[in-house]
Amino acid sequence: MPGYEASVWFGIAARRQTPVEIIELLNKEINAGLSDASLNPRLSEFGGTALKGTPGEFERLFAGDAEKWSKVMRAANIKPE
């Protein structure tokens, strides 16, 4: 439908109290895995794309989507159950 967009993404999160060193190591290793040449063709078969990035970029993506969908829910008067 024109004027509408919806997408799905998956991410890995950790508790806020997780030490920065652990977050940095996980981010490094996950990004390395997402760089594997055999992964992107397989994801493309399903219409997907691997998005590498920093913890800060992921946090902004999450916050942006939460804000966007909160507006949609309010506009449609959708109540969480």
GROMACS elastic network, one bead per residue, 0.5 to 0.9 nm:
[ bonds ]
;  ai    aj funct       b0    kb
    1     4     6  0.60572   500
    1     5     6  0.83495   500
    2     5     6  0.83235   500
    9    48     6  0.88616   500
   11    58     6  0.78983   500
   13    16     6  0.88672   500
   13    55     6  0.89251   500
   14    17     6  0.81620   500
   14    18     6  0.65260   500
   14    23     6  0.77634   500
   15    18     6  0.54945   500
   16    19     6  0.84148   500
   17    20     6  0.86648   500
   18    21     6  0.84241   500
   18    22     6  0.67863   500
   18    23     6  0.68819   500
   19    22     6  0.54225   500
   19    23     6  0.65312   500
   19    24     6  0.88275   500
   20    23     6  0.50187   500
   20    24     6  0.60740   500
   20    25     6  0.85458   500
   21    24     6  0.51565   500
   21    25     6  0.61711   500
   21    26     6  0.86132   500
   22    25     6  0.51037   500
   22    26     6  0.60783   500
   22    27     6  0.84619   500
   23    26     6  0.51645   500
   23    27     6  0.60176   500
   23    28     6  0.85387   500
   23    55     6  0.77573   500
   24    27     6  0.50716   500
   24    28     6  0.60914   500
   24    29     6  0.86455   500
   24    54     6  0.86148   500
   24    55     6  0.81123   500
   25    28     6  0.51099   500
   25    29     6  0.61988   500
   25    30     6  0.84984   500
   26    29     6  0.52173   500
   26    30     6  0.59189   500
   26    31     6  0.83840   500
   27    30     6  0.51966   500
   27    31     6  0.59771   500
   27    32     6  0.84307   500
   27    52     6  0.87962   500
   27    53     6  0.79012   500
   27    54     6  0.68427   500
   27    55     6  0.70882   500
   28    31     6  0.53167   500
   28    32     6  0.61698   500
   28    33     6  0.87387   500
   28    54     6  0.87893   500
   29    33     6  0.62008   500
   29    34     6  0.86272   500
   30    33     6  0.50300   500
   30    34     6  0.61824   500
   30    35     6  0.86303   500
   30    52     6  0.80813   500
   31    35     6  0.62261   500
   31    36     6  0.89743   500
   31    51     6  0.84012   500
   31    52     6  0.53871   500
   31    53     6  0.70889   500
   31    54     6  0.88296   500
   32    35     6  0.50669   500
   32    36     6  0.67934   500
   32    52     6  0.86642   500
   33    36     6  0.53770   500
   33    39     6  0.82438   500
   34    37     6  0.82806   500
   34    39     6  0.67703   500
   34    40     6  0.78770   500
   34    50     6  0.60929   500
   34    51     6  0.75983   500
   34    52     6  0.67070   500
   35    38     6  0.85769   500
   35    39     6  0.74766   500
   35    40     6  0.80594   500
   35    50     6  0.81544   500
   35    52     6  0.80332   500
   36    39     6  0.55675   500
   36    40     6  0.75592   500
   37    40     6  0.63421   500
   37    41     6  0.77736   500
   38    41     6  0.62512   500
   38    42     6  0.68773   500
   39    42     6  0.53524   500
   39    43     6  0.62190   500
   39    44     6  0.86646   500
   39    50     6  0.81079   500
   40    43     6  0.50079   500
   40    44     6  0.59971   500
   40    45     6  0.86956   500
   40    48     6  0.80423   500
   40    49     6  0.66169   500
   40    50     6  0.66448   500
   41    44     6  0.50218   500
   41    45     6  0.64979   500
   41    49     6  0.89927   500
   42    45     6  0.53065   500
   42    46     6  0.72572   500
   42    48     6  0.84613   500
   43    46     6  0.54398   500
   43    47     6  0.64005   500
   43    49     6  0.60056   500
   43    50     6  0.74005   500
   44    48     6  0.50259   500
   44    49     6  0.63751   500
   45    48     6  0.73302   500
   46    49     6  0.89337   500
   53    56     6  0.81539   500
   53    57     6  0.61380   500
   53    58     6  0.69502   500
   54    57     6  0.51742   500
   54    58     6  0.63824   500
   54    59     6  0.86703   500
   55    58     6  0.51058   500
   55    59     6  0.61528   500
   55    60     6  0.87144   500
   56    59     6  0.50200   500
   56    60     6  0.62674   500
   56    61     6  0.86582   500
   57    60     6  0.51304   500
   57    61     6  0.62071   500
   57    62     6  0.86402   500
   58    61     6  0.50160   500
   58    62     6  0.61299   500
   58    63     6  0.85464   500
   59    62     6  0.51331   500
   59    63     6  0.60948   500
   59    64     6  0.85017   500
   60    63     6  0.50685   500
   60    64     6  0.59333   500
   60    65     6  0.85130   500
   61    64     6  0.51825   500
   61    65     6  0.62120   500
   61    66     6  0.85684   500
   62    65     6  0.52980   500
   62    66     6  0.61191   500
   62    67     6  0.86475   500
   63    66     6  0.50502   500
   63    67     6  0.61640   500
   63    68     6  0.85958   500
   64    67     6  0.51838   500
   64    68     6  0.61444   500
   64    69     6  0.86664   500
   65    69     6  0.60327   500
   65    70     6  0.82838   500
   66    69     6  0.53943   500
   66    70     6  0.59411   500
   66    71     6  0.86545   500
   67    70     6  0.51189   500
   67    71     6  0.63691   500
   67    72     6  0.88220   500
   68    71     6  0.53757   500
   68    72     6  0.65218   500
   68    73     6  0.88655   500
   69    73     6  0.60678   500
   69    74     6  0.85332   500
   70    73     6  0.50779   500
   70    74     6  0.61755   500
   70    75     6  0.85635   500
   71    74     6  0.51371   500
   71    75     6  0.60452   500
   71    76     6  0.85144   500
   72    75     6  0.51278   500
   72    76     6  0.60896   500
   72    77     6  0.83185   500
   72    78     6  0.82576   500
   73    76     6  0.51725   500
   73    77     6  0.57563   500
   73    79     6  0.72085   500
   73    80     6  0.87838   500
   74    78     6  0.62268   500
   74    79     6  0.80474   500
   75    78     6  0.78093   500
